[in-house]
């Protein structure tokens, strides 16, 4: 009897959740709004570029690549090591110096994997964290994947660094939304954020550029008041965290709820799509900022298909909510937050025995985007089949089995040879 009650509780609980999604779908027909023909949804991914050896470490008082080599050194984390890094015979990890060839290869992988822009954590020159961004700007393939900035006041001085950012706004490959507005994210809100935003807008006016589209990355529940006070345009987040090793799918539902919460609060929204959250390598290595993470702050890893599904749902949400999602963009956490648990870039585990790279997560995203163009409604959350099981269970009938069938979609793989 005890097991029967537990079973019924689980069934009743699960039946309240739509399959594959949390948010209540709002169709264009219901709102009287239709998809604009030919308009694309821009898919971006966050870059945090600690994964390259600083060629001039004397130029800064820290060399962060040394730290991330340590966070990923334990064998249990070797599956997170970026594809271009080396794992030595004794198990240590060695990051390479950033090169034009390496960044060109990343651009190619991102393009083939369905990524439209990278949102760079924008570090000032001389830290070593700016190298990938500068090599992106100098790449012959720079227009294949756009870029934009994630600003944090501790790493961005309004007066010293603003000229370089304003120049970036003029580049063909800088990501723009709402027509021709440069897209800018702010990592956090601090005392000088309002001043920085105001100064950015003033400088754009002085240079004859459109006003930037400013998005605050939420770490606070009172986003409407904050957005108004600093003069921002929209809300998003850097990541959706989770606790106690929760299932990835549970975090997906939580994240979909955030999109809806922001919409209901009357905010403009760029949905965040979290690919994972597990910063335990940083906690265990004592990187210096490990106190930012609680001991229980991590979730189970999702599959490549889970990640692609969440991205599809975010794009469907943008399609369904054209007023709130006016920028027609989404943001993925992350391209390369390997030791914090969120990545879609290839890792050493994507390298096959013959030396080719088969980027599982990027392949899943590319396949999803190809299908989304043809049939976005195929990703619409369906009614949960458990709803039909509940009456049978309540009648006290015996075992019930569900047979789930998935379409056998031929996998398209982007292959690249490792030198």
Wavefront OBJ file of the C-alpha trace (Angstrom):
o trace
v 0.000 0.000 0.000
v 2.829 2.383 0.860
v 4.382 1.873 -2.582
v 1.004 2.455 -4.236
v 0.662 5.865 -2.575
v 4.209 6.816 -3.563
v 3.504 5.783 -7.148
v 0.293 7.840 -7.232
v 2.055 10.873 -5.785
v 4.733 10.694 -8.425
v 2.203 10.230 -11.195
v 0.064 13.139 -10.016
v 3.112 15.356 -9.663
v 4.527 14.491 -13.075
v 1.145 14.946 -14.715
v 1.224 18.623 -13.812
v 4.290 19.196 -16.003
v 3.919 19.440 -19.768
v 6.227 17.167 -21.704
v 9.543 18.877 -22.514
v 8.472 22.251 -21.166
v 7.136 24.388 -18.346
v 5.876 27.594 -19.871
v 2.294 27.706 -21.077
v 2.519 27.966 -24.872
v 1.087 31.170 -26.279
v 0.497 30.682 -29.972
v 0.635 33.497 -32.494
v -2.994 32.749 -33.356
v -4.048 33.282 -29.737
v -2.274 36.634 -29.503
v -3.110 37.804 -32.997
v 0.605 38.117 -33.743
v 2.366 36.240 -36.485
v 5.967 35.405 -37.223
v 7.683 37.964 -39.434
v 8.760 36.277 -42.616
v 12.501 36.087 -43.094
v 13.488 37.285 -39.615
v 16.020 35.041 -37.876
v 16.547 34.343 -34.186
v 20.165 35.052 -33.249
v 21.735 32.314 -31.107
v 24.671 33.483 -29.019
v 27.054 31.751 -26.613
v 29.097 33.182 -23.750
v 32.899 33.080 -23.971
v 35.148 33.185 -20.914
v 38.609 32.878 -22.406
v 40.909 31.565 -19.715
v 41.931 28.594 -21.861
v 44.998 30.048 -23.557
v 48.470 30.589 -22.149
v 49.272 34.270 -21.762
v 52.337 34.905 -23.994
v 53.267 37.912 -21.854
v 52.480 36.937 -18.246
v 54.672 39.744 -16.962
v 52.040 42.166 -18.270
v 49.607 41.154 -15.532
v 49.768 40.034 -11.928
v 47.884 36.827 -12.664
v 47.920 34.095 -15.271
v 44.532 32.486 -15.129
v 45.386 29.687 -17.554
v 47.618 28.225 -14.825
v 44.579 28.001 -12.545
v 42.284 26.303 -15.049
v 45.012 23.813 -15.898
v 44.789 22.811 -12.232
v 40.981 22.724 -12.032
v 40.774 20.242 -14.903
v 43.845 18.182 -13.958
v 41.990 15.483 -11.956
v 41.215 12.573 -14.264
v 37.503 12.739 -13.445
v 37.421 16.154 -15.154
v 39.477 15.300 -18.241
v 36.279 15.000 -20.297
v 35.915 18.765 -19.867
v 39.368 19.676 -21.196
v 39.040 21.756 -24.407
v 39.893 19.893 -27.598
v 42.977 22.015 -28.278
v 44.606 21.468 -24.870
v 47.114 18.739 -24.099
v 46.844 16.066 -21.417
v 50.348 14.917 -20.544
v 51.468 11.395 -19.673
v 51.314 12.235 -15.970
v 47.741 13.534 -16.304
v 48.421 17.252 -16.079
v 46.730 19.692 -18.469
v 48.565 22.165 -20.681
v 46.832 25.047 -22.426
v 48.274 26.404 -25.684
v 49.065 29.980 -26.582
v 46.152 31.493 -28.479
v 46.868 31.574 -32.206
v 45.053 32.772 -35.289
v 44.736 29.219 -36.572
v 43.166 28.053 -33.312
v 40.572 30.830 -33.183
v 39.821 30.346 -36.881
v 39.071 26.689 -36.143
v 36.759 27.682 -33.285
v 34.923 30.113 -35.556
v 34.418 27.323 -38.087
v 33.142 24.931 -35.437
v 30.734 27.546 -34.048
v 29.394 28.453 -37.470
v 28.824 24.811 -38.442
v 27.259 24.202 -35.029
v 24.560 26.833 -35.441
v 26.062 29.649 -33.333
v 25.469 33.163 -34.660
v 27.444 35.225 -32.157
v 29.790 34.976 -29.215
v 29.209 37.147 -26.157
v 32.716 37.833 -24.884
v 33.433 38.505 -21.232
v 35.133 41.771 -22.190
v 38.516 42.075 -20.443
v 40.852 44.974 -21.026
v 44.024 44.429 -23.023
v 47.020 43.027 -21.180
v 45.173 40.489 -19.024
v 45.516 37.594 -21.468
v 41.730 37.189 -21.371
v 41.330 39.441 -24.407
v 43.489 37.386 -26.786
v 40.733 35.267 -28.324
v 38.577 38.335 -28.908
v 41.388 40.216 -30.668
v 42.167 37.178 -32.821
v 38.497 36.955 -33.711
v 38.663 40.556 -34.908
v 41.717 39.826 -37.058
v 40.405 36.542 -38.476
v 39.705 36.191 -42.172
v 36.554 34.369 -41.048
v 35.442 37.013 -38.540
v 32.114 37.635 -40.281
v 31.083 33.992 -40.002
v 30.324 34.420 -36.277
v 29.515 37.803 -34.754
v 30.683 39.126 -31.403
v 29.327 41.305 -28.649
v 30.394 42.414 -25.172
v 29.576 41.289 -21.643
v 30.784 44.148 -19.454
v 31.751 43.960 -15.798
v 32.831 47.194 -14.174
v 35.803 45.626 -12.432
v 37.212 44.690 -15.858
v 35.869 47.645 -17.865
v 36.830 51.220 -17.069
v 34.362 53.570 -18.682
v 36.887 56.269 -19.507
v 39.907 54.097 -20.329
v 38.213 51.313 -22.281
v 35.199 52.918 -23.910
v 36.992 53.939 -27.124
v 37.824 50.317 -27.955
v 34.233 49.243 -27.366
v 32.797 52.063 -29.460
v 35.159 51.049 -32.262
v 33.943 47.444 -31.950
v 30.360 48.690 -32.422
v 31.351 49.834 -35.927
v 32.683 46.434 -37.025
v 30.653 44.432 -39.520
v 30.779 41.389 -37.263
v 29.547 43.098 -34.096
v 26.140 41.644 -33.180
v 23.239 44.018 -33.666
v 19.554 43.686 -32.785
v 16.437 45.761 -33.314
v 17.672 46.909 -36.680
v 21.166 48.242 -36.130
v 21.560 48.557 -32.352
v 24.802 47.095 -30.904
v 24.040 44.370 -28.352
v 25.697 44.804 -24.933
v 25.276 42.654 -21.832
v 26.136 43.722 -18.280
v 27.386 40.922 -16.031
v 26.243 42.596 -12.820
v 24.776 45.817 -11.513
v 27.046 48.036 -9.463
v 27.026 51.611 -8.303
v 28.535 52.915 -11.542
v 26.481 50.774 -13.967
v 23.953 53.547 -14.670
v 26.786 55.973 -15.382
v 28.468 53.484 -17.716
v 25.258 52.867 -19.663
v 24.568 56.576 -19.943
v 28.102 57.247 -21.142
v 27.855 54.458 -23.745
v 24.680 55.945 -25.129
v 26.205 59.455 -25.194
v 29.298 58.267 -27.032
v 27.197 56.398 -29.594
v 25.249 59.601 -30.227
v 28.493 61.541 -30.604
v 29.798 59.000 -33.134
v 26.541 58.834 -35.053
v 25.858 55.236 -33.966
v 22.511 53.775 -32.881
v 21.963 53.536 -29.146
v 23.157 50.150 -27.807
v 20.626 47.541 -26.749
v 21.608 46.984 -23.110
v 20.726 43.728 -21.353
v 21.223 43.122 -17.634
v 22.203 39.599 -16.585
v 20.033 38.802 -13.599
v 21.439 37.868 -10.226
v 18.532 39.567 -8.446
v 14.780 39.003 -8.282
v 13.890 42.713 -8.461
v 14.845 43.113 -12.114
v 12.120 45.609 -13.139
v 13.273 48.201 -10.601
v 16.944 47.666 -11.444
v 16.442 47.885 -15.199
v 14.531 51.135 -14.792
v 17.061 52.629 -12.391
v 20.104 52.013 -14.611
v 18.424 52.714 -17.942
v 18.781 49.234 -19.470
v 16.543 47.738 -22.153
v 16.070 44.059 -21.297
v 16.703 41.174 -18.910
v 18.596 37.923 -19.247
v 20.939 35.900 -17.041
v 24.483 34.601 -17.142
v 23.390 31.122 -16.037
v 20.607 29.246 -14.287
v 22.211 27.509 -11.338
v 20.946 24.501 -9.399
v 21.635 22.612 -6.208
v 22.155 19.167 -4.731
v 22.852 17.389 -7.993
v 19.352 18.042 -9.318
v 18.458 16.423 -12.654
v 19.288 18.542 -15.690
v 15.669 18.361 -16.848
v 14.545 19.881 -13.540
v 16.852 22.820 -14.149
v 15.389 23.164 -17.664
v 11.931 23.616 -16.158
v 13.276 26.123 -13.638
v 14.910 28.120 -16.423
v 11.786 28.177 -18.586
v 10.008 29.598 -15.555
v 12.504 32.469 -15.419
v 11.686 33.483 -19.001
v 8.012 33.577 -18.119
v 8.568 35.428 -14.833
v 10.430 38.205 -16.641
v 7.723 38.422 -19.295
v 4.977 38.624 -16.693
v 6.890 41.433 -14.998
v 6.637 43.408 -18.217
v 10.327 43.093 -19.123
v 11.924 42.706 -22.517
v 13.760 39.388 -22.493
v 16.653 37.545 -24.104
v 16.179 33.972 -22.827
v 19.166 32.295 -21.195
v 19.864 28.642 -22.074
v 22.019 26.768 -19.551
v 24.041 23.819 -20.843
v 25.209 22.676 -17.411
v 26.219 23.815 -13.953
v 28.908 22.104 -11.888
v 31.675 24.340 -10.494
v 33.073 21.673 -8.169
v 36.454 21.683 -9.970
v 36.898 25.277 -8.826
v 35.831 24.473 -5.278
v 38.224 21.563 -5.056
v 41.192 23.463 -6.506
v 40.732 26.701 -4.500
v 41.031 29.070 -7.436
v 40.619 32.141 -5.266
v 36.957 32.813 -5.957
v 35.610 29.406 -4.901
v 33.655 31.014 -2.047
v 31.206 32.277 -4.654
v 29.884 28.719 -4.909
v 27.999 26.817 -2.220
v 29.183 23.268 -1.586
v 25.886 21.878 -2.915
v 25.772 24.125 -5.992
v 25.772 21.704 -8.935
v 23.369 19.756 -11.145
v 23.533 16.526 -13.095
v 24.905 16.754 -16.638
v 22.420 16.828 -19.486
v 22.724 15.105 -22.829
v 23.463 16.877 -26.087
v 19.818 16.304 -26.995
v 18.659 17.900 -23.711
v 20.715 20.990 -24.511
v 19.396 21.214 -28.064
v 15.836 20.751 -26.782
v 16.189 23.618 -24.291
v 17.602 25.847 -27.012
v 14.695 24.933 -29.279
v 12.222 25.802 -26.523
v 13.922 29.169 -26.007
v 13.631 29.907 -29.727
v 10.002 28.836 -29.698
v 9.448 31.154 -26.725
v 10.970 34.019 -28.727
v 8.699 33.169 -31.636
v 5.626 33.064 -29.376
v 6.418 36.298 -27.533
v 7.483 38.870 -30.145
v 6.703 41.836 -27.901
v 8.767 40.629 -24.934
v 11.470 39.067 -27.110
v 11.816 42.103 -29.358
v 15.569 41.566 -29.821
v 14.913 38.117 -31.361
v 17.981 36.657 -29.690
v 18.889 33.980 -27.138
v 22.026 33.503 -25.043
v 23.675 30.163 -24.256
v 25.702 29.537 -21.131
v 28.256 28.822 -22.419
v 30.693 28.209 -25.231
v 33.596 27.427 -22.924
v 32.910 27.583 -19.182
v 34.478 24.133 -18.912
v 35.416 24.084 -15.234
v 32.171 25.780 -14.162
v 30.119 23.142 -15.935
v 28.632 24.862 -18.992
v 30.024 24.316 -22.494
v 29.106 23.447 -26.069
v 32.601 23.792 -27.556
v 34.323 20.483 -28.332
v 36.363 18.838 -25.601
v 38.915 16.041 -25.587
v 36.047 13.567 -25.252
v 34.834 14.610 -28.728
v 38.099 13.489 -30.368
v 37.716 10.137 -32.101
v 40.347 7.404 -32.375
v 41.173 8.494 -35.923
v 41.850 12.055 -34.774
v 38.670 13.695 -36.040
v 36.511 15.920 -33.886
v 32.846 14.984 -33.656
v 31.404 17.834 -31.555
v 28.391 16.089 -30.029
v 26.723 19.147 -28.521
v 27.267 21.368 -31.561
v 26.013 18.607 -33.849
v 22.805 18.339 -31.820
v 22.298 22.110 -31.966
v 22.953 22.255 -35.718
v 20.517 19.401 -36.338
v 17.872 21.089 -34.175
v 18.259 24.448 -35.926
v 17.900 22.840 -39.346
v 14.653 21.205 -38.214
v 13.455 24.372 -36.474
v 13.633 26.315 -39.740
v 11.439 23.728 -41.456
v 9.028 22.930 -38.637
v 9.310 24.938 -35.391
v 5.979 23.546 -34.192
v 7.551 20.101 -33.878
v 9.180 21.424 -30.689
v 5.894 22.586 -29.166
v 5.415 20.985 -25.712
v 2.833 18.258 -25.935
v 0.342 17.113 -23.313
v 1.975 14.753 -20.868
v 1.011 11.104 -21.527
v 0.927 10.487 -17.761
v -2.418 12.318 -17.698
v -3.968 9.262 -19.319
v -2.335 6.903 -16.835
v -3.718 8.568 -13.693
v -7.317 7.320 -14.012
v -6.078 3.779 -14.602
v -3.816 3.971 -11.540
v -6.655 5.318 -9.403
v -8.803 2.367 -10.395
v -6.200 0.119 -8.826
v -5.252 -1.616 -12.045
v -1.931 -3.386 -12.270
v 1.267 -2.485 -14.099
v 1.171 0.148 -16.782
v 3.790 0.447 -19.447
v 4.580 3.339 -21.732
v 6.359 2.873 -25.010
v 8.044 6.065 -26.118
v 9.033 6.378 -29.721
v 11.494 8.947 -30.985
v 12.011 9.912 -34.597
v 15.126 8.415 -36.071
v 16.719 11.582 -37.396
v 19.953 11.054 -39.228
v 22.715 12.775 -37.342
v 24.718 15.399 -39.162
v 28.231 15.523 -37.843
v 30.757 18.283 -38.253
v 34.135 16.623 -38.548
v 37.512 18.217 -38.248
v 40.943 16.734 -38.010
v 43.091 17.390 -34.967
v 46.584 18.381 -35.939
l 1 2 3 4 5 6 7 8 9 10 11 12 13 14 15 16 17 18 19 20 21 22 23 24 25 26 27 28 29 30 31 32 33 34 35 36 37 38 39 40 41 42 43 44 45 46 47 48 49 50 51 52 53 54 55 56 57 58 59 60 61 62 63 64 65 66 67 68 69 70 71 72 73 74 75 76 77 78 79 80 81 82 83 84 85 86 87 88 89 90 91 92 93 94 95 96 97 98 99 100 101 102 103 104 105 106 107 108 109 110 111 112 113 114 115 116 117 118 119 120 121 122 123 124 125 126 127 128 129 130 131 132 133 134 135 136 137 138 139 140 141 142 143 144 145 146 147 148 149 150 151 152 153 154 155 156 157 158 159 160 161 162 163 164 165 166 167 168 169 170 171 172 173 174 175 176 177 178 179 180 181 182 183 184 185 186 187 188 189 190 191 192 193 194 195 196 197 198 199 200 201 202 203 204 205 206 207 208 209 210 211 212 213 214 215 216 217 218 219 220 221 222 223 224 225 226 227 228 229 230 231 232 233 234 235 236 237 238 239 240 241 242 243 244 245 246 247 248 249 250 251 252 253 254 255 256 257 258 259 260 261 262 263 264 265 266 267 268 269 270 271 272 273 274 275 276 277 278 279 280 281 282 283 284 285 286 287 288 289 290 291 292 293 294 295 296 297 298 299 300 301 302 303 304 305 306 307 308 309 310 311 312 313 314 315 316 317 318 319 320 321 322 323 324 325 326 327 328 329 330 331 332 333 334 335 336 337 338 339 340 341 342 343 344 345 346 347 348 349 350 351 352 353 354 355 356 357 358 359 360 361 362 363 364 365 366 367 368 369 370 371 372 373 374 375 376 377 378 379 380 381 382 383 384 385 386 387 388 389 390 391 392 393 394 395 396 397 398 399 400 401 402 403 404 405 406 407 408 409 410 411 412 413 414 415 416 417 418 419
